[in-house]
Amino acid sequence: MQQTFDITRISRKMVAPFLENYTLEQLNKIPDGYSNNLIWNIGHIIVVQQLLVHKLSGLPILVSDEMIAKYMKGTKPEHIATQSEVDEIKALLFKTIDQTEADYSDNKFKNFQEYPTSTGFVLKNTEDAIKFNSFHEGLHIGIMMSLRKFV
């Protein structure tokens, strides 16, 4: 699993520059033809990782209910993210992965609620969820790479 955690960190390292190099206005802009923005995609990958890996395993999550409501599957940007929200997302970008890896190393993942993803793949255990998360983040990084051309 170490390689999968390393892949997720590489993914997050690709996302981090968006939070550093784009203005609040650019992060919030929804270009014509798109249904979301850069900050929504970043918040979404953090929230989904927490829900897929920790919540389905019955473990505490590091994101608030408010953040889940804004960024979970099926949502879209319906508010302008503030700088404090961007700062919170920035703080969670690596903290969530570090916590997941620590919990995995400490064998805290004992139970898992099976979950069929929208792609048709069924997550049967925590390892499936951690691996699937890399795929999910890759999809959203691709969207972000496209979005950045129009903000």
C-alpha positions in Angstrom: 0.0 0.0 0.0 3.0 2.3 0.4 3.1 2.9 -3.3 -0.6 3.8 -3.4 0.0 6.4 -0.6 3.0 7.7 -2.6 0.8 8.1 -5.7 -1.8 10.0 -3.7 0.9 12.4 -2.4 2.1 12.9 -6.0 -1.5 13.7 -6.9 -1.8 16.2 -4.1 1.5 17.8 -5.0 0.0 18.4 -8.5 -3.0 20.1 -6.9 -1.2 22.2 -4.3 0.1 24.8 -6.8 -3.4 25.7 -7.7 -3.9 26.9 -4.2 -0.7 28.8 -4.2 -0.6 30.3 -7.7 -4.2 31.2 -8.4 -6.2 34.1 -7.0 -9.4 33.6 -5.0 -11.2 35.0 -8.0 -9.6 32.4 -10.4 -10.2 29.5 -7.9 -13.9 30.5 -7.8 -14.5 31.2 -11.5 -16.7 28.8 -13.4 -15.8 29.1 -17.1 -18.5 28.9 -19.8 -19.3 25.3 -20.6 -18.2 24.0 -17.2 -20.3 23.2 -14.1 -17.7 23.7 -11.5 -14.5 25.5 -10.6 -10.9 24.8 -9.4 -11.7 25.2 -5.7 -14.7 22.9 -5.9 -12.6 20.2 -7.5 -10.0 20.5 -4.8 -12.5 20.5 -2.0 -14.3 17.6 -3.7 -11.2 15.3 -3.8 -10.5 15.9 -0.1 -14.1 15.3 0.9 -14.5 12.2 -1.2 -11.3 10.7 0.0 -12.5 11.1 3.6 -15.9 9.6 2.9 -14.7 6.7 0.8 -11.8 5.7 3.1 -12.6 6.8 6.6 -16.4 7.1 6.8 -17.1 3.8 5.0 -14.6 2.3 7.5 -16.4 3.8 10.5 -13.5 6.0 11.5 -13.6 9.7 12.3 -13.2 12.1 9.4 -11.2 15.3 9.3 -13.7 17.4 7.3 -16.7 19.2 8.7 -20.3 18.4 7.9 -20.5 21.9 6.2 -17.5 21.0 4.0 -19.1 17.7 3.1 -22.4 19.4 2.1 -20.5 21.8 -0.2 -18.1 19.3 -1.9 -19.5 15.8 -1.8 -20.6 13.8 -4.8 -23.6 15.4 -6.5 -22.9 18.9 -5.4 -21.7 21.9 -7.5 -20.4 25.3 -6.5 -23.3 27.3 -5.1 -21.2 29.7 -3.1 -18.1 31.8 -3.5 -15.3 30.2 -1.4 -13.7 32.6 1.0 -10.0 32.9 1.6 -10.5 31.2 5.0 -12.2 28.3 3.2 -9.3 28.0 0.8 -6.9 28.1 3.7 -8.8 25.2 5.4 -8.7 23.2 2.1 -5.0 23.9 1.8 -4.4 22.6 5.4 -6.4 19.5 4.7 -4.7 18.6 1.4 -1.9 16.6 2.9 -3.2 16.3 6.5 -5.9 13.9 5.3 -3.5 11.6 3.5 -1.0 11.7 6.4 -3.8 10.7 8.8 -5.0 7.9 6.4 -1.5 6.5 6.2 -1.1 6.7 10.0 -4.4 5.0 10.6 -3.6 2.3 8.0 -0.2 1.7 9.6 -1.9 1.5 13.0 -4.3 -1.2 11.7 -7.3 1.0 12.5 -9.2 0.0 9.4 -11.1 -3.1 10.6 -14.6 -2.7 9.2 -15.8 -1.4 5.8 -19.2 -0.8 4.4 -19.2 -2.1 0.8 -19.9 0.7 -1.6 -20.7 0.6 -5.4 -19.1 3.6 -7.1 -20.8 5.5 -9.9 -18.2 3.9 -12.3 -19.7 0.5 -11.5 -16.7 -0.6 -9.4 -17.7 -2.0 -6.0 -15.4 -1.1 -3.1 -15.3 -4.1 -0.9 -12.6 -3.0 1.6 -10.4 -0.1 2.7 -7.6 -1.1 0.3 -10.1 -0.9 -2.6 -11.2 2.5 -1.4 -7.6 3.9 -1.1 -6.7 2.6 -4.5 -10.0 3.8 -6.1 -9.3 7.2 -4.6 -6.2 7.6 -6.8 -8.3 7.0 -9.9 -10.9 9.5 -8.7 -8.3 12.2 -8.0 -6.7 11.6 -11.4 -10.1 12.3 -13.0 -10.5 15.6 -11.2 -6.9 16.7 -11.8 -7.6 16.2 -15.5 -10.7 18.5 -15.2 -8.6 21.1 -13.3 -5.9 21.0 -16.0 -8.6 21.9 -18.5 -10.3 24.5 -16.2 -7.0 26.4 -15.6 -6.9 27.4 -19.3 -10.0 29.5 -18.9 -9.6 31.2 -15.6 
